[in-house]
Amino acid sequence: MSVCSSKGSTLATIIAGLLLALPSSAAAESLLRSTGYALQQSLNATMVAALYSLLAVAYALLHGITNRIVLSFGDIAMFGAFYTVYLMLLSIVTGVETGMALGVVLIAALAGTAALGLAVSRGIFAPLVKTPSQAIMIASIGLSITLQEAMRLQSSGREQWLAPIYADTMFRLDFDGYPVSVTLMQTIIVGLSGILILTLYSVLARTKAGRLWRACSQNRDLAALCGIDVGRVMSWTAAAAAAFAAASGWIIGTAYGGVSFYMGLVLGLKALFASIIGGFGTIGGAIIGGIALAGVETMWTAFFPIVYRDVAVFSLVILVLVLKPDGLLGISVRRDSEL
């Protein structure tokens, strides 16, 4: 009897020890909810990463040709966002189906903003590209002010709003009462940005236009000596860059709904920061920088006071510049004295 009692006591002790080693139900619930919260914020970051990556790619495309800092892409994206909101409102009023309207408005915004980029390239950037000073950067600031004032006057200084599109939950996971959801608009945005970036990579890697761009980005003067029309390459590069900026504006207009004439400055700086983080003038660096910037912003907002978000972003840029001045990809910055 005493032996059986001893064995039962030993088994109870082992079971009690195992139960103590396992997390309590409250701790398990907290862990599940924290996991769900982190997963939801990661999904939210993908949409922000798509926005920043497209805008940073726009910057990198033109920077690769001009080797100059161009600060007007944020306002070009702002122009594309206004374009998107106005056309979507017109489509809604005329009764066009939402899915068709999204596609038509996207194509129209890309084409209209690309035309703006082409005009800007031929009228402003092309005459200044051979100047040794930072005339292009100064001219791009003037272009930004012009676009801001034009849209301010056009909108009477008011923000323009568009009702959320495809904001209903398409897929949902439950983490002990904390839902993790994915909307159709998030899926469309991430898919669209992936298609645009993959298309750009294919064009640059497999087409004559891509070879011409790579030649001009490596050495513009030598490319001209080889018979390449650098001005023409720069023109379609500016148009393509403006189209990528318009795609980011389309995301702002359709996903966030609110656009304003003054939002371009911050967007342009974010594109510049993303390129700095990833590596100046490189497409891959722009994408990596956009993803890193979106991740830092979203996770900081999720877990820390939002008032210090920009402090964290600027600190990240400073840290990258101190540790790797050429960016995460480690590609040296091309200087005019080396051409």
N, C-alpha and C positions, 0 to 999 in steps of 0.2 A: 504494500500500500504506500509505504514511504517512497519506494523507488518510482512508482507511477506518479506520485505527487511531485517528486523532484523533476521528472521528465516534463510534466505539464508546466511546471514553473519555468523551466529553461525555455520551452517553446514560446510561452507567453512573453518572456523577456526578449527573445529574438524578434517576434512580431512587433512588439512595442518599439523596439529599436528601428525596424524598417519603416514603421509609420512615422516616427519622429524624423527620419531621414528624408521622407517625401515632403514636398511643399504642402502647406495647408491649403484648404479649398479657397480661402480668401486670397492667399498669395498666388495660387494658380489662376484665379479669376483676374487678378491684377496683371499678371504676366500676359494672359491672353489679350486683355484689353490694350495693354501697352504695345503688344505685337500688332494688333489690328490698327492702332493709331499710327504706328510707324509705317505700316504698309500703305495706309491711306495717304499719308504725306508723301511717300515715295511715288505713288501713282500721280498725285498732284504735281510733283516735281517733273514728271515726264512731259507734261503739257508746257510748263515754263521752259524746260530744256529745249523743246521743239521751237518755241518762240525765239529764245536767245541764240540757238544754233543757226537758224535761218538768217537772222540779222547779222551774226558774226561772219557767216559765210559770205554775205553780201559785202561786208567790209573787206574781207580777205581777198575776194575776187578783184576788186579795183585796186587795192593796195599792192597786190602782186604785180600789176602793170605800172602803176605810177610811182611806187615806193614812197608815197607820201601819206600823211595822216589826213583822212577825209572824215569830217565830223558831221556830215549832213544826212547820214543814213537813218538816224532816228527820226528826223523830220520827213524823210521820204516814206518811211514806214507809217508815220502819222498821216501822211497824204493818202496812202493806201488804205488805212483804217477808215478815214472819212469816206473815201470812195466806196468801201465795202458797206458801211452803215447806210449811206444814202441809197445805194442800189438795192440793198435788202429791203429797206422801207418801201421803195418803189415797187419791188416785186410783191411784197405782202399786200400793198394797196391794190395792185392789179390782179391779185388772186393766183399768182404763180405758185405751184407746188413747192414746198420748202426744200426738198432735196434737189430739185432741178434749179431752184433759185441759188442755192449754195454753190453749185457747180458753175452756173453761168456767171454769177458775181465774182467768183474766184478768177475765172478766165478774163473777165473784163478788167478786174483790178490789176492782174498781172500785166495785161497788155497796156492799159492806160498808164500805169506807173513805169513800165519799161520805156514807153514813149517819152515820158518825162526824163528818165535817166539818159536816154539817147540825146535829147535836146541839150541837157546839161553838159554832157560829155563834149559835144561838138562846140557848144557856145562858150563854155567856161574852162573845163579841165584840159582839153586838147591844146589850146594856145599856151597854157601855163606849165605843161608837163615837163618841158625841157629847161625851165628856169631852175637855177640851183637853190633858190630860197624856198621858203614855205608858203609861196603864194597860193598854192592849191588849198592848203589848210585854211588860210585866211578867206579865200573865195568860198570854201565850203561853209564857213561860219556865216558869211553873207547870204549864201543860198538858204541856210537854215532859218535865218531871220526872215528872209523873204517869204518862205513857205509858212512860217508861223504866223506872220502878219496877214498873209492872204487868207489862211483858214480862220484866223480870228475875225477878220472882217466878214468873211462869208458866213460864219456861224454866229455872228453878233456876240462873240466872246462866251457863248454858252457851250457846255458839254452836250454831246449828242449821245443818245441812249438807244439801245436795241434790246428787245426782250430776249431772254435766253432761248437758244435754239438747241433742240435735241438734248435737253438737260435731264430727261428722265433716266432713271437707273436702268442700265442694260444687263448688268451682272452684279451680284451681291454675295458677299460672304459674311457670316456672322461670327464674330469673335466674342462669345459670351456676352451678348447684348450690345457689343460695339460693331456696327455694320461697316464693312468695307465695300464701297460701290464704285462701279465704273460706268460712266455715261457714254452714250453713243458719240457725243461731240468729242470727248477725249480720245476715243478710238480713231475717229476721223482725222483729228489734228495730228496725232502721233503717226498714223499711217501716211498722211499727206506729206509730212516733213521727211519721213523715211524715203518715200518715192522721189521727192524732189532732190534730196541729197544723193541718192543712188543714181538718179538720172544724170546729175552733174558729174559725178565720178566717172560714169560711163562715157559721157561726152568728152571730158578732159583726157581720158585714157585711150579712147578708141577712135576718135574722129580727127579730121584735119584741123578743125577749129580748136580742139584741145591741144594738139601739137603746137599750133601757132601761139596759143596762150602760154604754154609752158616755155616756149622759146623766148617770148617777150618778157615773161616774168624773170627768167634767168639773166638775160642781158638785152635790154631794149635796143641799144644802139647797134649791137652786133646783129640782132635780128633784122634791123633795117638795112644793114649792109648786105645781108643775105637775100634781100628782095622782098621781105615781108612788109606788108602795109600796116605799120604799127598803129597808125591813126584809126584804121578800120577795125583792127583787133580791139583797140581801146573802146571804140564806140559800142560794139556788140557786148563787150565785157561790162561796160557801164549799164547797158540795157538789162543784161542778165542779173547784175547786182541789184538794180532797182526792182526787178521782178521778185527776187528773193526777199528784199525788204518789204515789198507789197504783200508777200505771203505771210510774213510776220504780222503786218498790219491787219490782214484778213483774220488771223487767229485772234488778235485783240478785239476786233469788231464783232466777231461771231461768238467767241467763247466768253469774253468778259463784258461785252455790250456797251461799255462806256469809253468814249474817245474825246480828247480835248486837244486844243491847238498847242498847248504847252508841254505835252507829254514827250515830244520828240527829243528834247535835250537829254533826259535821263536814259531813254532808249539808246540814243547814239553813244553815250558814255558806257552803257552796259555792253554794247557791241564791241567797243574799243577794249574794254576790260577783258572780255572773253577772248579776244584775239591776243592780248598781251599774255594772259594766262596760258593759252595753248601754244602760242608761237606766232610771231608776226608774219602775215602774208601767206599762211599755209591753210589749206582747206581743212585738213584733219585737225590742225591745232585749233581752228575756230570752232569746230564741232566739240572737241574735248573741252575747250574753255567754256562754251555755252552750257554744256552738261554740268561742269564743275560749279559754275556760277549759280545755275538753277538749284543744284543740290544744296549749296551753302545757304542760299536765301530761304528755300523752303524749310529745311531742317532747323535753321535758326528761328524762323517764325513759329515753328511747331513747338520748340522746346525752350526757347529763351525769349526775353522781352523784345517785341518787334521794334521798339524805338532804337535798339542797338544793331539792327540788321545791317544797315549800310556801313556801320563801323566794322562789322565782321567782314563784309565784302571787301572794303578798302584794305583792311588788314591782310586778307588773303592775297590781294594783288601785290601789296608791298612785300609779303613773305616770298611769293613766287619770284619777284624781281630780285630780291636779295639772294635767294638760293639758286635760281636758274634765270639769269637775266634774259636769255633767249627763249624762254617759255618752256612748257613741259616737254615739247618735242625736241628741244635742244637744237633748233636750226638757227644758224647765225643770221643776224639782221643784215640785209644787203645795203651797202652804202654807195652813194653816187661816186665817191672817190675811187671805189673799187671797180667801176664799170669800165 
